Amino acid sequence: MEQYAFETLLFFAALAGSVLNAVAGGGGFIVFPSLVFAGASPVSANAISTVAFWPGNIASAKKHFRKICIAICLNYKILTT
């Protein structure tokens, strides 16, 4: 059972980090220390967490793109009138 301790830790850290990142951002505060604790160098841990969160960031941006465009257009109209 001990042989899967780091894998289990990293799985649950990635799961919690992804949920936190999707809801409010800041999932790296969970994933980065977990990767460093598991033995990755800080530079590698930063790169791994950035690449791991990239698909979720793209999906969130696609989902909220219309809302953001509407908000920008409304703010532009208010500021220019």
Chimera marker file (.cmm) of the C-alpha trace (Angstrom):
<marker_set name="trace">
<marker id="1" x="0.000" y="0.000" z="0.000" r="1" g="1" b="0" radius="0.5"/>
<marker id="2" x="2.879" y="2.353" z="0.705" r="1" g="1" b="0" radius="0.5"/>
<marker id="3" x="4.115" y="2.035" z="-2.852" r="1" g="1" b="0" radius="0.5"/>
<marker id="4" x="1.100" y="4.018" z="-4.050" r="1" g="1" b="0" radius="0.5"/>
<marker id="5" x="1.292" y="6.736" z="-1.386" r="1" g="1" b="0" radius="0.5"/>
<marker id="6" x="2.732" y="9.444" z="-3.669" r="1" g="1" b="0" radius="0.5"/>
<marker id="7" x="0.469" y="8.499" z="-6.548" r="1" g="1" b="0" radius="0.5"/>
<marker id="8" x="-2.590" y="8.703" z="-4.292" r="1" g="1" b="0" radius="0.5"/>
<marker id="9" x="-1.433" y="12.029" z="-2.861" r="1" g="1" b="0" radius="0.5"/>
<marker id="10" x="-0.844" y="13.467" z="-6.327" r="1" g="1" b="0" radius="0.5"/>
<marker id="11" x="-4.174" y="12.170" z="-7.626" r="1" g="1" b="0" radius="0.5"/>
<marker id="12" x="-6.195" y="13.803" z="-4.860" r="1" g="1" b="0" radius="0.5"/>
<marker id="13" x="-4.098" y="16.969" z="-4.990" r="1" g="1" b="0" radius="0.5"/>
<marker id="14" x="-4.702" y="17.206" z="-8.740" r="1" g="1" b="0" radius="0.5"/>
<marker id="15" x="-8.418" y="16.580" z="-8.253" r="1" g="1" b="0" radius="0.5"/>
<marker id="16" x="-8.736" y="19.227" z="-5.534" r="1" g="1" b="0" radius="0.5"/>
<marker id="17" x="-6.531" y="21.667" z="-7.452" r="1" g="1" b="0" radius="0.5"/>
<marker id="18" x="-8.560" y="21.255" z="-10.631" r="1" g="1" b="0" radius="0.5"/>
<marker id="19" x="-11.851" y="21.835" z="-8.833" r="1" g="1" b="0" radius="0.5"/>
<marker id="20" x="-10.472" y="24.864" z="-7.013" r="1" g="1" b="0" radius="0.5"/>
<marker id="21" x="-8.952" y="26.244" z="-10.205" r="1" g="1" b="0" radius="0.5"/>
<marker id="22" x="-12.215" y="25.842" z="-12.115" r="1" g="1" b="0" radius="0.5"/>
<marker id="23" x="-14.313" y="27.499" z="-9.410" r="1" g="1" b="0" radius="0.5"/>
<marker id="24" x="-12.137" y="30.310" z="-8.128" r="1" g="1" b="0" radius="0.5"/>
<marker id="25" x="-8.586" y="29.959" z="-9.411" r="1" g="1" b="0" radius="0.5"/>
<marker id="26" x="-5.558" y="29.220" z="-7.301" r="1" g="1" b="0" radius="0.5"/>
<marker id="27" x="-5.416" y="25.456" z="-7.726" r="1" g="1" b="0" radius="0.5"/>
<marker id="28" x="-1.652" y="25.705" z="-7.950" r="1" g="1" b="0" radius="0.5"/>
<marker id="29" x="-1.542" y="26.378" z="-4.214" r="1" g="1" b="0" radius="0.5"/>
<marker id="30" x="-2.508" y="22.735" z="-3.718" r="1" g="1" b="0" radius="0.5"/>
<marker id="31" x="-0.774" y="21.058" z="-6.656" r="1" g="1" b="0" radius="0.5"/>
<marker id="32" x="2.614" y="22.790" z="-6.521" r="1" g="1" b="0" radius="0.5"/>
<marker id="33" x="3.496" y="21.881" z="-2.909" r="1" g="1" b="0" radius="0.5"/>
<marker id="34" x="2.262" y="18.332" z="-3.496" r="1" g="1" b="0" radius="0.5"/>
<marker id="35" x="4.580" y="17.914" z="-6.461" r="1" g="1" b="0" radius="0.5"/>
<marker id="36" x="7.527" y="19.335" z="-4.525" r="1" g="1" b="0" radius="0.5"/>
<marker id="37" x="6.717" y="17.022" z="-1.598" r="1" g="1" b="0" radius="0.5"/>
<marker id="38" x="6.626" y="14.070" z="-4.005" r="1" g="1" b="0" radius="0.5"/>
<marker id="39" x="10.165" y="14.871" z="-5.141" r="1" g="1" b="0" radius="0.5"/>
<marker id="40" x="9.871" y="17.127" z="-8.182" r="1" g="1" b="0" radius="0.5"/>
<marker id="41" x="12.147" y="20.139" z="-8.361" r="1" g="1" b="0" radius="0.5"/>
<marker id="42" x="10.368" y="23.505" z="-7.913" r="1" g="1" b="0" radius="0.5"/>
<marker id="43" x="10.935" y="24.442" z="-11.563" r="1" g="1" b="0" radius="0.5"/>
<marker id="44" x="9.581" y="21.109" z="-12.786" r="1" g="1" b="0" radius="0.5"/>
<marker id="45" x="6.633" y="21.293" z="-10.384" r="1" g="1" b="0" radius="0.5"/>
<marker id="46" x="5.745" y="24.760" z="-11.667" r="1" g="1" b="0" radius="0.5"/>
<marker id="47" x="5.941" y="23.610" z="-15.283" r="1" g="1" b="0" radius="0.5"/>
<marker id="48" x="3.930" y="20.454" z="-14.609" r="1" g="1" b="0" radius="0.5"/>
<marker id="49" x="1.135" y="22.301" z="-12.814" r="1" g="1" b="0" radius="0.5"/>
<marker id="50" x="0.991" y="24.969" z="-15.529" r="1" g="1" b="0" radius="0.5"/>
<marker id="51" x="0.699" y="22.377" z="-18.290" r="1" g="1" b="0" radius="0.5"/>
<marker id="52" x="-1.806" y="20.338" z="-16.270" r="1" g="1" b="0" radius="0.5"/>
<marker id="53" x="-4.132" y="23.319" z="-15.732" r="1" g="1" b="0" radius="0.5"/>
<marker id="54" x="-3.881" y="24.589" z="-19.311" r="1" g="1" b="0" radius="0.5"/>
<marker id="55" x="-6.758" y="22.508" z="-20.776" r="1" g="1" b="0" radius="0.5"/>
<marker id="56" x="-9.047" y="23.594" z="-17.943" r="1" g="1" b="0" radius="0.5"/>
<marker id="57" x="-8.137" y="27.226" z="-18.495" r="1" g="1" b="0" radius="0.5"/>
<marker id="58" x="-8.948" y="26.950" z="-22.195" r="1" g="1" b="0" radius="0.5"/>
<marker id="59" x="-12.286" y="25.241" z="-21.452" r="1" g="1" b="0" radius="0.5"/>
<marker id="60" x="-13.217" y="27.916" z="-18.901" r="1" g="1" b="0" radius="0.5"/>
<marker id="61" x="-12.295" y="30.684" z="-21.312" r="1" g="1" b="0" radius="0.5"/>
<marker id="62" x="-14.436" y="29.149" z="-24.054" r="1" g="1" b="0" radius="0.5"/>
<marker id="63" x="-17.371" y="28.791" z="-21.681" r="1" g="1" b="0" radius="0.5"/>
<marker id="64" x="-17.211" y="32.359" z="-20.396" r="1" g="1" b="0" radius="0.5"/>
<marker id="65" x="-16.199" y="34.031" z="-23.664" r="1" g="1" b="0" radius="0.5"/>
<marker id="66" x="-19.682" y="35.242" z="-24.546" r="1" g="1" b="0" radius="0.5"/>
<marker id="67" x="-20.276" y="36.688" z="-21.071" r="1" g="1" b="0" radius="0.5"/>
<marker id="68" x="-16.947" y="38.476" z="-21.186" r="1" g="1" b="0" radius="0.5"/>
<marker id="69" x="-17.640" y="39.919" z="-24.650" r="1" g="1" b="0" radius="0.5"/>
<marker id="70" x="-21.049" y="41.199" z="-23.549" r="1" g="1" b="0" radius="0.5"/>
<marker id="71" x="-19.559" y="42.790" z="-20.446" r="1" g="1" b="0" radius="0.5"/>
<marker id="72" x="-16.797" y="44.473" z="-22.454" r="1" g="1" b="0" radius="0.5"/>
<marker id="73" x="-19.252" y="45.780" z="-25.052" r="1" g="1" b="0" radius="0.5"/>
<marker id="74" x="-21.578" y="47.153" z="-22.382" r="1" g="1" b="0" radius="0.5"/>
<marker id="75" x="-18.728" y="48.840" z="-20.534" r="1" g="1" b="0" radius="0.5"/>
<marker id="76" x="-17.460" y="50.337" z="-23.779" r="1" g="1" b="0" radius="0.5"/>
<marker id="77" x="-20.907" y="51.728" z="-24.610" r="1" g="1" b="0" radius="0.5"/>
<marker id="78" x="-21.275" y="53.196" z="-21.126" r="1" g="1" b="0" radius="0.5"/>
<marker id="79" x="-17.840" y="54.783" z="-21.198" r="1" g="1" b="0" radius="0.5"/>
<marker id="80" x="-18.232" y="56.277" z="-24.683" r="1" g="1" b="0" radius="0.5"/>
<marker id="81" x="-21.661" y="57.870" z="-24.133" r="1" g="1" b="0" radius="0.5"/>
<link id1="1" id2="2" r="1" g="1" b="0" radius="0.2"/>
<link id1="2" id2="3" r="1" g="1" b="0" radius="0.2"/>
<link id1="3" id2="4" r="1" g="1" b="0" radius="0.2"/>
<link id1="4" id2="5" r="1" g="1" b="0" radius="0.2"/>
<link id1="5" id2="6" r="1" g="1" b="0" radius="0.2"/>
<link id1="6" id2="7" r="1" g="1" b="0" radius="0.2"/>
<link id1="7" id2="8" r="1" g="1" b="0" radius="0.2"/>
<link id1="8" id2="9" r="1" g="1" b="0" radius="0.2"/>
<link id1="9" id2="10" r="1" g="1" b="0" radius="0.2"/>
<link id1="10" id2="11" r="1" g="1" b="0" radius="0.2"/>
<link id1="11" id2="12" r="1" g="1" b="0" radius="0.2"/>
<link id1="12" id2="13" r="1" g="1" b="0" radius="0.2"/>
<link id1="13" id2="14" r="1" g="1" b="0" radius="0.2"/>
<link id1="14" id2="15" r="1" g="1" b="0" radius="0.2"/>
<link id1="15" id2="16" r="1" g="1" b="0" radius="0.2"/>
<link id1="16" id2="17" r="1" g="1" b="0" radius="0.2"/>
<link id1="17" id2="18" r="1" g="1" b="0" radius="0.2"/>
<link id1="18" id2="19" r="1" g="1" b="0" radius="0.2"/>
<link id1="19" id2="20" r="1" g="1" b="0" radius="0.2"/>
<link id1="20" id2="21" r="1" g="1" b="0" radius="0.2"/>
<link id1="21" id2="22" r="1" g="1" b="0" radius="0.2"/>
<link id1="22" id2="23" r="1" g="1" b="0" radius="0.2"/>
<link id1="23" id2="24" r="1" g="1" b="0" radius="0.2"/>
<link id1="24" id2="25" r="1" g="1" b="0" radius="0.2"/>
<link id1="25" id2="26" r="1" g="1" b="0" radius="0.2"/>
<link id1="26" id2="27" r="1" g="1" b="0" radius="0.2"/>
<link id1="27" id2="28" r="1" g="1" b="0" radius="0.2"/>
<link id1="28" id2="29" r="1" g="1" b="0" radius="0.2"/>
<link id1="29" id2="30" r="1" g="1" b="0" radius="0.2"/>
<link id1="30" id2="31" r="1" g="1" b="0" radius="0.2"/>
<link id1="31" id2="32" r="1" g="1" b="0" radius="0.2"/>
<link id1="32" id2="33" r="1" g="1" b="0" radius="0.2"/>
<link id1="33" id2="34" r="1" g="1" b="0" radius="0.2"/>
<link id1="34" id2="35" r="1" g="1" b="0" radius="0.2"/>
<link id1="35" id2="36" r="1" g="1" b="0" radius="0.2"/>
<link id1="36" id2="37" r="1" g="1" b="0" radius="0.2"/>
<link id1="37" id2="38" r="1" g="1" b="0" radius="0.2"/>
<link id1="38" id2="39" r="1" g="1" b="0" radius="0.2"/>
<link id1="39" id2="40" r="1" g="1" b="0" radius="0.2"/>
<link id1="40" id2="41" r="1" g="1" b="0" radius="0.2"/>
<link id1="41" id2="42" r="1" g="1" b="0" radius="0.2"/>
<link id1="42" id2="43" r="1" g="1" b="0" radius="0.2"/>
<link id1="43" id2="44" r="1" g="1" b="0" radius="0.2"/>
<link id1="44" id2="45" r="1" g="1" b="0" radius="0.2"/>
<link id1="45" id2="46" r="1" g="1" b="0" radius="0.2"/>
<link id1="46" id2="47" r="1" g="1" b="0" radius="0.2"/>
<link id1="47" id2="48" r="1" g="1" b="0" radius="0.2"/>
<link id1="48" id2="49" r="1" g="1" b="0" radius="0.2"/>
<link id1="49" id2="50" r="1" g="1" b="0" radius="0.2"/>
<link id1="50" id2="51" r="1" g="1" b="0" radius="0.2"/>
<link id1="51" id2="52" r="1" g="1" b="0" radius="0.2"/>
<link id1="52" id2="53" r="1" g="1" b="0" radius="0.2"/>
<link id1="53" id2="54" r="1" g="1" b="0" radius="0.2"/>
<link id1="54" id2="55" r="1" g="1" b="0" radius="0.2"/>
<link id1="55" id2="56" r="1" g="1" b="0" radius="0.2"/>
<link id1="56" id2="57" r="1" g="1" b="0" radius="0.2"/>
<link id1="57" id2="58" r="1" g="1" b="0" radius="0.2"/>
<link id1="58" id2="59" r="1" g="1" b="0" radius="0.2"/>
<link id1="59" id2="60" r="1" g="1" b="0" radius="0.2"/>
<link id1="60" id2="61" r="1" g="1" b="0" radius="0.2"/>
<link id1="61" id2="62" r="1" g="1" b="0" radius="0.2"/>
<link id1="62" id2="63" r="1" g="1" b="0" radius="0.2"/>
<link id1="63" id2="64" r="1" g="1" b="0" radius="0.2"/>
<link id1="64" id2="65" r="1" g="1" b="0" radius="0.2"/>
<link id1="65" id2="66" r="1" g="1" b="0" radius="0.2"/>
<link id1="66" id2="67" r="1" g="1" b="0" radius="0.2"/>
<link id1="67" id2="68" r="1" g="1" b="0" radius="0.2"/>
<link id1="68" id2="69" r="1" g="1" b="0" radius="0.2"/>
<link id1="69" id2="70" r="1" g="1" b="0" radius="0.2"/>
<link id1="70" id2="71" r="1" g="1" b="0" radius="0.2"/>
<link id1="71" id2="72" r="1" g="1" b="0" radius="0.2"/>
<link id1="72" id2="73" r="1" g="1" b="0" radius="0.2"/>
<link id1="73" id2="74" r="1" g="1" b="0" radius="0.2"/>
<link id1="74" id2="75" r="1" g="1" b="0" radius="0.2"/>
<link id1="75" id2="76" r="1" g="1" b="0" radius="0.2"/>
<link id1="76" id2="77" r="1" g="1" b="0" radius="0.2"/>
<link id1="77" id2="78" r="1" g="1" b="0" radius="0.2"/>
<link id1="78" id2="79" r="1" g="1" b="0" radius="0.2"/>
<link id1="79" id2="80" r="1" g="1" b="0" radius="0.2"/>
<link id1="80" id2="81" r="1" g="1" b="0" radius="0.2"/>
</marker_set>
